Amino acid sequence: MVIGASSNSDRYAYTAVRQLSESGYTVFAIGKHEGTIGEHEIITGEPLIKNVHTVTLYLRAEHQKSIYDYILSLKPKRIIFNPGAENAELNRLAISAGIRTENACTLVLLRTGSF
């Protein structure tokens, strides 16, 4: 799941959705505005999605606070804080909930086979 998805092809979140999909991952693109990224509809709001393995964040910390409960309710196995999205508070909450966290770049992880 990519949170902070954008239909703007200049954004890293856009590229992440495309590359995750091209790498064979099931991708849910969650964003502030409706739109599309290739064949993926950008979903707005807080959709109930089950069996989320990884949440990869492309929102600055100040925009994450209002969705802490949502992110944690997904019970992902991992949260990736992409550059600019690092958040010590959400990181602590996630670890307390048994969720693994990484300050990393999803695109680099994909390119190096470390995703």
PyRosetta script that sets phi, psi and omega in degrees:
from pyrosetta import init, pose_from_sequence

init()
pose = pose_from_sequence("MVIGASSNSDRYAYTAVRQLSESGYTVFAIGKHEGTIGEHEIITGEPLIKNVHTVTLYLRAEHQKSIYDYILSLKPKRIIFNPGAENAELNRLAISAGIRTENACTLVLLRTGSF")
pose.set_psi(1, 129.9)
pose.set_omega(1, 176.9)
pose.set_phi(2, -106.8)
pose.set_psi(2, 116.5)
pose.set_omega(2, 176.7)
pose.set_phi(3, -104.0)
pose.set_psi(3, 125.6)
pose.set_omega(3, -174.4)
pose.set_phi(4, 107.6)
pose.set_psi(4, 18.4)
pose.set_omega(4, -178.4)
pose.set_phi(5, -64.0)
pose.set_psi(5, 146.6)
pose.set_omega(5, -178.7)
pose.set_phi(6, -141.4)
pose.set_psi(6, 144.9)
pose.set_omega(6, 176.5)
pose.set_phi(7, -81.5)
pose.set_psi(7, 1.3)
pose.set_omega(7, 176.9)
pose.set_phi(8, -79.0)
pose.set_psi(8, 113.0)
pose.set_omega(8, -175.2)
pose.set_phi(9, -66.5)
pose.set_psi(9, -9.3)
pose.set_omega(9, 176.4)
pose.set_phi(10, -83.5)
pose.set_psi(10, -9.4)
pose.set_omega(10, -176.9)
pose.set_phi(11, -88.1)
pose.set_psi(11, 144.1)
pose.set_omega(11, 178.6)
pose.set_phi(12, -64.1)
pose.set_psi(12, -33.5)
pose.set_omega(12, 179.2)
pose.set_phi(13, -62.5)
pose.set_psi(13, -37.1)
pose.set_omega(13, 176.1)
pose.set_phi(14, -59.9)
pose.set_psi(14, -50.5)
pose.set_omega(14, -179.7)
pose.set_phi(15, -62.4)
pose.set_psi(15, -38.3)
pose.set_omega(15, 179.7)
pose.set_phi(16, -62.5)
pose.set_psi(16, -44.5)
pose.set_omega(16, 178.6)
pose.set_phi(17, -59.7)
pose.set_psi(17, -46.2)
pose.set_omega(17, -179.5)
pose.set_phi(18, -62.0)
pose.set_psi(18, -48.2)
pose.set_omega(18, -175.8)
pose.set_phi(19, -70.6)
pose.set_psi(19, -36.4)
pose.set_omega(19, 175.7)
pose.set_phi(20, -61.3)
pose.set_psi(20, -45.7)
pose.set_omega(20, 179.1)
pose.set_phi(21, -62.7)
pose.set_psi(21, -45.7)
pose.set_omega(21, 179.7)
pose.set_phi(22, -64.6)
pose.set_psi(22, -23.9)
pose.set_omega(22, 178.1)
pose.set_phi(23, -86.6)
pose.set_psi(23, 1.2)
pose.set_omega(23, 175.0)
pose.set_phi(24, 95.2)
pose.set_psi(24, 6.6)
pose.set_omega(24, 179.2)
pose.set_phi(25, -84.4)
pose.set_psi(25, 145.4)
pose.set_omega(25, 170.4)
pose.set_phi(26, -76.4)
pose.set_psi(26, 126.3)
pose.set_omega(26, -173.1)
pose.set_phi(27, -123.0)
pose.set_psi(27, 133.7)
pose.set_omega(27, 169.7)
pose.set_phi(28, -113.8)
pose.set_psi(28, 124.4)
pose.set_omega(28, -179.2)
pose.set_phi(29, -101.6)
pose.set_psi(29, 115.1)
pose.set_omega(29, -179.4)
pose.set_phi(30, -110.4)
pose.set_psi(30, 126.9)
pose.set_omega(30, -178.0)
pose.set_phi(31, -145.9)
pose.set_psi(31, 173.9)
pose.set_omega(31, -180.0)
pose.set_phi(32, -76.6)
pose.set_psi(32, -32.0)
pose.set_omega(32, -177.0)
pose.set_phi(33, -122.1)
pose.set_psi(33, 143.3)
pose.set_omega(33, 175.5)
pose.set_phi(34, -65.2)
pose.set_psi(34, 155.3)
pose.set_omega(34, 178.6)
pose.set_phi(35, 165.8)
pose.set_psi(35, -167.1)
pose.set_omega(35, 178.2)
pose.set_phi(36, -136.3)
pose.set_psi(36, 154.0)
pose.set_omega(36, 172.1)
pose.set_phi(37, -130.9)
pose.set_psi(37, 100.9)
pose.set_omega(37, -173.1)
pose.set_phi(38, 60.1)
pose.set_psi(38, -123.8)
pose.set_omega(38, -180.0)
pose.set_phi(39, -89.5)
pose.set_psi(39, 0.7)
pose.set_omega(39, -176.3)
pose.set_phi(40, -95.4)
pose.set_psi(40, 125.1)
pose.set_omega(40, 172.6)
pose.set_phi(41, -77.6)
pose.set_psi(41, 137.8)
pose.set_omega(41, 173.0)
pose.set_phi(42, -82.9)
pose.set_psi(42, 122.2)
pose.set_omega(42, -178.0)
pose.set_phi(43, -93.9)
pose.set_psi(43, 133.2)
pose.set_omega(43, 176.8)
pose.set_phi(44, -101.1)
pose.set_psi(44, 163.4)
pose.set_omega(44, 179.3)
pose.set_phi(45, 84.4)
pose.set_psi(45, -153.2)
pose.set_omega(45, -176.7)
pose.set_phi(46, -126.0)
pose.set_psi(46, 74.5)
pose.set_omega(46, -177.1)
pose.set_phi(47, -67.6)
pose.set_psi(47, 142.4)
pose.set_omega(47, 176.2)
pose.set_phi(48, -78.4)
pose.set_psi(48, 111.7)
pose.set_omega(48, 179.4)
pose.set_phi(49, -125.1)
pose.set_psi(49, 128.4)
pose.set_omega(49, -177.4)
pose.set_phi(50, -96.9)
pose.set_psi(50, 158.6)
pose.set_omega(50, 175.7)
pose.set_phi(51, 59.2)
pose.set_psi(51, 43.0)
pose.set_omega(51, 176.9)
pose.set_phi(52, -78.8)
pose.set_psi(52, 121.3)
pose.set_omega(52, 177.9)
pose.set_phi(53, -82.6)
pose.set_psi(53, -52.1)
pose.set_omega(53, -174.3)
pose.set_phi(54, -131.0)
pose.set_psi(54, 133.6)
pose.set_omega(54, 168.9)
pose.set_phi(55, -106.5)
pose.set_psi(55, 122.5)
pose.set_omega(55, 177.0)
pose.set_phi(56, -112.2)
pose.set_psi(56, 119.7)
pose.set_omega(56, -171.9)
pose.set_phi(57, -96.4)
pose.set_psi(57, 133.4)
pose.set_omega(57, 174.0)
pose.set_phi(58, -125.5)
pose.set_psi(58, 33.4)
pose.set_omega(58, 176.9)
pose.set_phi(59, -116.1)
pose.set_psi(59, 139.3)
pose.set_omega(59, 174.0)
pose.set_phi(60, -63.1)
pose.set_psi(60, 155.1)
pose.set_omega(60, -175.4)
pose.set_phi(61, -52.3)
pose.set_psi(61, -41.3)
pose.set_omega(61, -177.2)
pose.set_phi(62, -65.5)
pose.set_psi(62, -19.9)
pose.set_omega(62, 177.8)
pose.set_phi(63, -94.1)
pose.set_psi(63, -6.3)
pose.set_omega(63, -180.0)
pose.set_phi(64, -87.1)
pose.set_psi(64, -29.6)
pose.set_omega(64, -171.1)
pose.set_phi(65, -52.8)
pose.set_psi(65, -41.6)
pose.set_omega(65, -177.3)
pose.set_phi(66, -70.2)
pose.set_psi(66, -12.1)
pose.set_omega(66, -179.8)
pose.set_phi(67, -119.2)
pose.set_psi(67, 14.8)
pose.set_omega(67, 176.8)
pose.set_phi(68, -51.7)
pose.set_psi(68, -52.5)
pose.set_omega(68, -176.6)
pose.set_phi(69, -60.1)
pose.set_psi(69, -41.0)
pose.set_omega(69, 178.7)
pose.set_phi(70, -61.1)
pose.set_psi(70, -50.5)
pose.set_omega(70, -178.5)
pose.set_phi(71, -59.1)
pose.set_psi(71, -46.7)
pose.set_omega(71, -178.6)
pose.set_phi(72, -67.5)
pose.set_psi(72, -32.5)
pose.set_omega(72, 179.9)
pose.set_phi(73, -67.1)
pose.set_psi(73, -21.7)
pose.set_omega(73, 177.9)
pose.set_phi(74, -70.5)
pose.set_psi(74, -19.8)
pose.set_omega(74, -178.4)
pose.set_phi(75, 52.0)
pose.set_psi(75, 50.1)
pose.set_omega(75, 178.1)
pose.set_phi(76, -69.3)
pose.set_psi(76, 159.6)
pose.set_omega(76, 175.0)
pose.set_phi(77, -77.9)
pose.set_psi(77, -25.4)
pose.set_omega(77, -174.8)
pose.set_phi(78, -150.3)
pose.set_psi(78, 144.6)
pose.set_omega(78, 170.4)
pose.set_phi(79, -121.3)
pose.set_psi(79, 128.5)
pose.set_omega(79, 175.9)
pose.set_phi(80, -105.8)
pose.set_psi(80, 121.7)
pose.set_omega(80, 174.6)
pose.set_phi(81, -95.1)
pose.set_psi(81, 103.0)
pose.set_omega(81, 179.6)
pose.set_phi(82, -70.7)
pose.set_psi(82, 161.9)
pose.set_omega(82, -179.7)
pose.set_phi(83, -51.7)
pose.set_psi(83, 129.5)
pose.set_omega(83, -177.2)
pose.set_phi(84, 93.1)
pose.set_psi(84, -12.5)
pose.set_omega(84, -179.1)
pose.set_phi(85, -109.1)
pose.set_psi(85, 5.7)
pose.set_omega(85, -178.6)
pose.set_phi(86, -58.2)
pose.set_psi(86, 140.8)
pose.set_omega(86, -174.2)
pose.set_phi(87, -154.3)
pose.set_psi(87, 101.8)
pose.set_omega(87, -177.3)
pose.set_phi(88, -61.8)
pose.set_psi(88, -37.8)
pose.set_omega(88, -178.1)
pose.set_phi(89, -66.1)
pose.set_psi(89, -51.0)
pose.set_omega(89, 178.7)
pose.set_phi(90, -65.6)
pose.set_psi(90, -34.7)
pose.set_omega(90, 177.1)
pose.set_phi(91, -58.3)
pose.set_psi(91, -47.7)
pose.set_omega(91, 178.7)
pose.set_phi(92, -62.4)
pose.set_psi(92, -43.9)
pose.set_omega(92, 179.6)
pose.set_phi(93, -61.8)
pose.set_psi(93, -41.5)
pose.set_omega(93, -179.8)
pose.set_phi(94, -65.0)
pose.set_psi(94, -46.5)
pose.set_omega(94, 179.6)
pose.set_phi(95, -60.8)
pose.set_psi(95, -40.9)
pose.set_omega(95, 177.8)
pose.set_phi(96, -61.9)
pose.set_psi(96, -28.8)
pose.set_omega(96, 178.9)
pose.set_phi(97, -88.9)
pose.set_psi(97, 5.6)
pose.set_omega(97, 178.8)
pose.set_phi(98, 80.9)
pose.set_psi(98, 20.2)
pose.set_omega(98, -179.6)
pose.set_phi(99, -100.7)
pose.set_psi(99, 129.4)
pose.set_omega(99, 177.9)
pose.set_phi(100, -73.9)
pose.set_psi(100, 142.6)
pose.set_omega(100, 179.8)
pose.set_phi(101, -127.5)
pose.set_psi(101, 155.0)
pose.set_omega(101, 176.5)
pose.set_phi(102, -144.2)
pose.set_psi(102, 135.0)
pose.set_omega(102, 165.2)
pose.set_phi(103, -92.9)
pose.set_psi(103, 101.7)
pose.set_omega(103, -173.4)
pose.set_phi(104, -156.6)
pose.set_psi(104, 170.7)
pose.set_omega(104, 176.6)
pose.set_phi(105, -104.5)
pose.set_psi(105, 118.1)
pose.set_omega(105, -179.7)
pose.set_phi(106, -55.4)
pose.set_psi(106, -41.2)
pose.set_omega(106, -178.2)
pose.set_phi(107, -64.6)
pose.set_psi(107, -39.5)
pose.set_omega(107, 177.1)
pose.set_phi(108, -67.9)
pose.set_psi(108, -43.0)
pose.set_omega(108, 178.6)
pose.set_phi(109, -58.9)
pose.set_psi(109, -41.2)
pose.set_omega(109, 177.8)
pose.set_phi(110, -65.3)
pose.set_psi(110, -45.7)
pose.set_omega(110, -177.7)
pose.set_phi(111, -63.8)
pose.set_psi(111, -32.5)
pose.set_omega(111, -177.1)
pose.set_phi(112, -94.3)
pose.set_psi(112, 1.6)
pose.set_omega(112, -179.9)
pose.set_phi(113, 73.2)
pose.set_psi(113, 19.9)
pose.set_omega(113, -177.6)
pose.set_phi(114, -102.0)
pose.set_psi(114, 4.6)
pose.set_omega(114, -175.9)
pose.set_phi(115, -68.1)
pose.dump_pdb("model.pdb")
